[in-house]
């Protein structure tokens, strides 16, 4: 709804701004590619994201009512993928610029947890150690209950000298763990995550919900949808985000294609107290979904697939006798596709809850329940 002028060079000038336009809160907004809608009022962003979900549902002929939206607060993102490169004076670490390969430093980032921001000097030191002027290094930094977990992704060889130096730097900077590619080099304290009473030490780089606040909303909705179930299959379980809370009242089968994630989940469960049985099954649910006879033993299912959705698995669920499904998604289009399959098989869908863990970005997550009488 704005009047704008576009110059010959493609530059855009706003002539008549929308009342929804606000001053971005982060000084890096114009150059950093991390946030794309920080110039919109928060309520306008919420309406926009809810509208995206509603349109995706409507396109599949489904009811487009939304139960609500929860937006994670600023400075709450507990994981970041940052890039480092050498400079003439040392090193710089940050995100890529909008639509470019240019690196932008973000010392005042408004989405990351303060602990990650505080680690930027360490990442710069690591960049100086690892890089020449011609290459770059990527860091996956996760804030855990015991401190930061740093995973280094670099094309350079892991030399004997690095095997000695990197753990020393981790110790000096108070990291919980440092890893190089697939190899953990030093674990000073277990970089654990808590999923209810379940305490799990995920493998380096394992999937984790972006914010603790968003995760709490998703978990609460899943528990509400599956309330009363005694046996639950947690499909695409990861390290147990939902398995841990579910196991307070139900026996859980956690199914995931990554054996190291399931091993971490199993180790956490074996020392947890007050949980019912969590068994694990390594299986590629895209190629080998659980079949109706395998699903028959469960009172409820939880599905939390990646962006591609769970088309093959949902097709089997639609033919099974399962009566309750909680489906979590990070892609409105594939969610709506899979939801339409379940509704076509006689399930009734509850209004989805939209969860905005990636504040000021285009990413959207949601959760809804499906029941059949």
C-alpha positions as CSV (number, residue, x, y, z in Angstrom):
1,X,0.0,0.0,0.0
2,X,3.0,2.3,-0.3
3,X,3.9,4.8,-3.1
4,X,7.5,4.2,-4.1
5,X,9.9,5.3,-6.8
6,X,12.4,3.0,-8.4
7,X,15.5,4.5,-9.9
8,X,17.3,3.4,-13.0
9,X,19.8,1.6,-10.7
10,X,17.0,-0.4,-9.0
11,X,17.2,1.6,-5.8
12,X,13.8,2.1,-4.2
13,X,12.6,5.3,-2.5
14,X,9.4,5.3,-0.4
15,X,7.3,8.4,-1.3
16,X,4.3,7.6,0.9
17,X,5.0,5.1,3.7
18,X,2.5,2.6,5.0
19,X,1.3,3.2,8.6
20,X,2.7,-0.3,9.3
21,X,6.2,0.8,8.5
22,X,8.4,1.4,11.5
23,X,12.0,2.2,12.2
24,X,14.1,-1.1,12.4
25,X,15.4,-1.8,15.9
26,X,18.7,-3.2,14.7
27,X,21.4,-1.0,13.1
28,X,22.5,-3.9,10.9
29,X,19.1,-4.2,9.2
30,X,19.9,-2.4,6.0
31,X,22.9,-4.6,5.2
32,X,22.5,-7.9,7.1
33,X,20.4,-10.6,5.4
34,X,19.3,-12.2,8.6
35,X,16.1,-10.2,9.1
36,X,13.9,-9.2,6.2
37,X,10.7,-7.7,7.8
38,X,12.1,-5.6,10.7
39,X,10.6,-2.5,9.0
40,X,7.1,-3.8,9.7
41,X,5.1,-3.3,13.0
42,X,5.1,-6.5,15.0
43,X,1.3,-6.9,14.7
44,X,1.5,-6.4,11.0
45,X,4.2,-9.2,10.8
46,X,1.9,-11.5,12.9
47,X,-1.1,-10.8,10.6
48,X,1.1,-11.4,7.5
49,X,2.4,-14.7,8.7
50,X,-1.0,-15.9,9.9
51,X,-2.3,-14.9,6.5
52,X,0.3,-17.0,4.7
53,X,-0.8,-20.1,6.7
54,X,-4.5,-19.3,6.1
55,X,-3.9,-19.0,2.3
56,X,-2.0,-22.3,2.2
57,X,-4.8,-24.1,3.9
58,X,-7.5,-22.4,1.7
59,X,-5.6,-23.5,-1.4
60,X,-6.1,-27.1,-0.3
61,X,-9.8,-26.5,0.4
62,X,-9.3,-26.6,4.2
63,X,-10.7,-24.2,6.9
64,X,-8.4,-21.2,7.2
65,X,-9.1,-20.3,10.8
66,X,-6.0,-19.7,12.9
67,X,-6.0,-20.4,16.6
68,X,-3.4,-17.6,17.3
69,X,0.2,-16.8,16.9
70,X,3.1,-16.8,19.4
71,X,6.2,-14.8,18.5
72,X,9.5,-15.4,20.3
73,X,11.0,-12.4,22.0
74,X,14.0,-10.5,20.8
75,X,17.5,-11.9,21.7
76,X,16.1,-15.4,22.1
77,X,17.6,-17.3,19.2
78,X,19.8,-20.0,20.8
79,X,21.5,-21.2,17.6
80,X,23.3,-19.3,14.8
81,X,25.3,-20.2,11.7
82,X,27.9,-17.6,11.3
83,X,30.7,-17.2,8.7
84,X,34.2,-15.9,9.3
85,X,36.9,-14.6,7.0
86,X,40.4,-13.2,7.4
87,X,41.0,-9.4,6.8
88,X,44.1,-7.3,6.5
89,X,43.8,-6.3,10.2
90,X,42.6,-9.7,11.6
91,X,39.2,-11.3,11.0
92,X,35.5,-10.6,10.8
93,X,32.5,-12.9,11.7
94,X,28.9,-12.3,10.8
95,X,26.0,-13.1,8.5
96,X,25.9,-12.7,4.7
97,X,24.4,-9.5,3.4
98,X,21.0,-9.4,1.8
99,X,21.1,-11.1,-1.6
100,X,24.9,-11.2,-1.7
101,X,28.0,-13.1,-0.6
102,X,29.2,-10.0,1.3
103,X,29.9,-10.7,5.0
104,X,28.3,-8.3,7.5
105,X,29.5,-8.1,11.1
106,X,26.5,-8.1,13.6
107,X,27.8,-7.2,17.1
108,X,24.4,-5.7,18.0
109,X,22.2,-8.4,16.5
110,X,18.7,-8.2,18.0
111,X,17.7,-11.9,17.6
112,X,20.6,-13.9,19.0
113,X,21.0,-14.7,22.6
114,X,23.6,-12.5,24.4
115,X,25.8,-15.5,25.0
116,X,26.3,-16.0,21.3
117,X,27.0,-12.3,20.7
118,X,29.6,-12.4,23.5
119,X,31.4,-15.3,21.7
120,X,32.1,-13.2,18.5
121,X,35.7,-12.4,19.7
122,X,36.4,-16.1,20.1
123,X,35.0,-16.8,16.6
124,X,37.3,-14.1,15.2
125,X,40.3,-15.7,16.9
126,X,39.3,-19.1,15.5
127,X,38.9,-17.5,12.0
128,X,42.4,-16.0,12.3
129,X,43.8,-19.4,13.3
130,X,42.0,-21.5,10.6
131,X,41.7,-19.3,7.5
132,X,43.9,-17.8,4.8
133,X,42.8,-14.6,3.0
134,X,41.2,-16.7,0.3
135,X,38.8,-19.0,2.2
136,X,36.1,-18.9,4.8
137,X,34.9,-20.9,7.8
138,X,31.4,-21.5,9.1
139,X,30.5,-21.8,12.8
140,X,27.3,-23.4,14.2
141,X,27.0,-21.9,17.7
142,X,24.4,-23.3,20.1
143,X,23.6,-22.0,23.6
144,X,23.2,-24.9,26.0
145,X,22.6,-25.4,29.7
146,X,26.3,-25.7,30.2
147,X,27.6,-23.0,27.8
148,X,28.2,-22.7,24.1
149,X,28.6,-25.6,21.8
150,X,30.7,-24.7,18.7
151,X,30.8,-26.7,15.5
152,X,33.5,-25.7,13.0
153,X,32.9,-26.4,9.3
154,X,36.1,-25.7,7.3
155,X,37.7,-27.2,4.2
156,X,41.2,-27.2,5.8
157,X,42.7,-30.3,7.2
158,X,42.4,-31.0,10.9
159,X,46.2,-31.1,11.8
160,X,47.8,-32.4,15.0
161,X,48.5,-28.8,16.0
162,X,44.8,-27.9,15.7
163,X,43.9,-30.9,17.7
164,X,45.9,-29.4,20.6
165,X,45.1,-25.7,20.1
166,X,41.3,-25.8,19.6
167,X,40.6,-27.6,22.9
168,X,42.9,-25.1,24.6
169,X,40.9,-22.2,23.2
170,X,37.6,-23.9,24.1
171,X,38.9,-24.2,27.7
172,X,40.1,-20.6,27.8
173,X,36.8,-19.2,26.5
174,X,34.6,-21.4,28.7
175,X,32.9,-23.4,25.9
176,X,31.0,-26.6,26.7
177,X,32.2,-28.4,23.6
178,X,34.1,-27.7,20.4
179,X,33.9,-29.9,17.2
180,X,35.6,-29.9,13.8
181,X,33.4,-31.3,11.2
182,X,32.1,-34.7,12.4
183,X,34.7,-34.9,15.2
184,X,34.2,-33.6,18.7
185,X,37.6,-32.4,19.8
186,X,36.9,-31.4,23.4
187,X,33.9,-31.6,25.7
188,X,34.6,-29.6,28.9
189,X,31.0,-30.0,30.2
190,X,28.1,-31.8,28.5
191,X,26.3,-29.3,26.2
192,X,22.9,-30.6,27.2
193,X,19.4,-29.5,26.2
194,X,16.3,-30.2,28.5
195,X,13.2,-31.6,26.9
196,X,10.9,-31.6,30.0
197,X,12.7,-33.7,32.6
198,X,14.7,-35.4,29.9
199,X,18.3,-34.1,29.6
200,X,20.0,-34.9,26.3
201,X,23.4,-34.1,25.0
202,X,22.8,-33.8,21.2
203,X,25.5,-34.6,18.7
204,X,27.3,-31.6,17.2
205,X,25.0,-29.7,14.8
206,X,21.9,-31.7,15.6
207,X,18.5,-30.2,15.0
208,X,17.1,-28.0,17.7
209,X,14.1,-25.7,17.9
210,X,15.3,-22.2,17.3
211,X,14.1,-20.7,20.6
212,X,13.2,-22.2,24.0
213,X,10.1,-20.0,24.1
214,X,8.8,-21.3,20.7
215,X,9.6,-24.8,21.6
216,X,7.6,-24.5,24.8
217,X,4.5,-23.5,22.8
218,X,4.9,-26.3,20.4
219,X,5.3,-28.8,23.2
220,X,2.3,-27.5,25.1
221,X,0.1,-27.9,21.9
222,X,1.4,-31.4,21.2
223,X,0.7,-32.5,24.8
224,X,-2.8,-31.0,24.6
225,X,-3.6,-32.8,21.3
226,X,-2.3,-36.2,22.6
227,X,-3.6,-35.9,26.2
228,X,-4.7,-39.3,27.5
229,X,-2.8,-41.3,25.0
230,X,-0.9,-44.3,26.6
231,X,1.3,-45.2,23.5
232,X,2.6,-42.5,21.2
233,X,4.8,-42.7,18.1
234,X,7.0,-39.6,17.8
235,X,7.9,-39.6,14.1
236,X,10.9,-37.5,12.9
237,X,11.7,-37.3,16.6
238,X,15.2,-35.7,16.5
239,X,16.8,-35.9,19.9
240,X,13.5,-36.0,21.8
241,X,12.0,-32.5,21.8
242,X,8.5,-34.1,22.1
243,X,9.5,-37.6,23.3
244,X,10.7,-36.3,26.6
245,X,7.5,-34.4,27.6
246,X,5.3,-37.1,26.2
247,X,7.0,-39.8,28.2
248,X,5.7,-38.4,31.5
249,X,2.4,-40.0,30.8
250,X,2.9,-42.3,27.8
251,X,5.2,-44.9,26.4
252,X,6.9,-43.5,23.4
253,X,8.5,-44.9,20.2
254,X,10.9,-42.3,18.8
255,X,11.6,-42.7,15.1
256,X,14.4,-40.8,13.3
257,X,16.8,-41.4,10.5
258,X,19.9,-40.2,12.4
259,X,21.2,-42.9,14.7
260,X,23.5,-40.5,16.6
261,X,20.5,-38.4,17.6
262,X,18.6,-41.4,18.7
263,X,21.6,-42.6,20.7
264,X,21.7,-39.3,22.5
265,X,18.0,-39.6,23.2
266,X,18.4,-43.1,24.6
267,X,21.3,-42.2,26.8
268,X,19.3,-39.3,28.2
269,X,16.3,-41.4,28.9
270,X,18.4,-44.1,30.7
271,X,19.4,-41.6,33.4
272,X,16.2,-39.7,33.6
273,X,13.7,-40.2,36.5
274,X,10.0,-40.4,36.3
275,X,9.6,-41.2,32.7
276,X,7.8,-44.1,31.0
277,X,9.6,-46.1,28.4
278,X,11.1,-44.4,25.4
279,X,12.3,-46.9,22.7
280,X,14.1,-45.8,19.5
281,X,13.9,-46.9,15.9
282,X,16.3,-45.7,13.2
283,X,14.3,-45.5,10.0
284,X,14.0,-43.3,6.9
285,X,10.4,-42.3,7.0
286,X,10.5,-40.8,3.5
287,X,11.5,-44.1,2.0
288,X,10.1,-46.6,4.6
289,X,7.2,-45.0,6.4
290,X,5.5,-46.9,9.2
291,X,2.7,-49.0,7.8
292,X,-0.9,-49.3,9.0
293,X,-0.2,-52.5,10.9
294,X,2.8,-51.0,12.6
295,X,0.8,-47.9,13.5
296,X,-2.1,-49.9,14.9
297,X,-0.5,-50.2,18.4
298,X,-0.4,-46.4,19.0
299,X,-3.1,-44.2,20.5
300,X,-1.6,-41.1,19.0
301,X,1.1,-39.9,16.6
302,X,3.3,-36.9,16.5
303,X,4.8,-35.8,13.2
304,X,7.5,-33.1,13.0
305,X,9.0,-33.5,9.5
306,X,11.5,-31.2,7.8
307,X,10.4,-28.7,5.1
308,X,9.5,-31.4,2.6
309,X,6.7,-32.6,4.8
310,X,5.6,-36.2,5.5
311,X,3.7,-37.1,2.3
312,X,4.6,-40.8,2.3
313,X,4.1,-41.3,6.0
314,X,0.8,-39.3,6.1
315,X,-0.5,-41.5,3.2
316,X,0.0,-44.5,5.5
317,X,-1.5,-42.8,8.5
318,X,-4.6,-42.0,6.4
319,X,-5.1,-45.7,5.8
320,X,-4.5,-46.7,9.4
321,X,-6.7,-46.9,12.4
322,X,-4.9,-44.1,14.3
323,X,-7.4,-41.6,15.8
324,X,-5.2,-38.7,16.9
325,X,-2.3,-36.9,15.2
326,X,-0.3,-33.9,16.2
327,X,1.5,-32.4,13.3
328,X,4.2,-29.8,13.5
329,X,5.6,-28.1,10.4
330,X,8.0,-25.4,9.3
331,X,6.4,-25.1,5.8
332,X,2.8,-24.0,5.3
333,X,2.6,-25.4,1.8
334,X,3.6,-29.0,2.7
335,X,1.7,-28.8,5.9
336,X,-1.5,-28.0,4.0
337,X,-0.9,-30.7,1.5
338,X,-0.4,-33.3,4.2
339,X,-3.4,-31.9,6.2
340,X,-5.6,-32.3,3.2
341,X,-4.7,-36.0,3.0
342,X,-5.7,-36.6,6.6
343,X,-8.9,-34.6,6.3
344,X,-9.8,-36.5,3.1
345,X,-9.4,-39.7,5.1
346,X,-11.9,-38.6,7.7
347,X,-9.8,-36.6,10.2
348,X,-11.1,-33.3,11.6
349,X,-8.4,-30.6,11.8
350,X,-8.2,-28.2,14.7
351,X,-7.3,-24.5,13.9
352,X,-3.5,-24.4,13.7
353,X,-1.4,-22.4,16.2
354,X,1.3,-20.3,14.4
355,X,4.6,-20.2,16.1
356,X,7.1,-17.5,15.0
357,X,10.5,-18.5,16.3
358,X,12.3,-16.7,13.5
359,X,11.3,-13.2,14.5
360,X,11.5,-10.6,11.7
361,X,12.2,-13.2,9.0
362,X,9.9,-15.0,6.5
363,X,10.1,-18.4,8.3
364,X,6.9,-19.8,9.8
365,X,6.1,-22.8,12.0
366,X,2.7,-24.2,13.0
367,X,1.1,-27.0,14.9
368,X,-2.4,-28.5,14.6
369,X,-4.3,-31.6,15.8
370,X,-6.2,-34.2,13.7
371,X,-8.8,-36.4,15.3
372,X,-11.1,-39.2,13.9
373,X,-14.1,-40.6,15.6
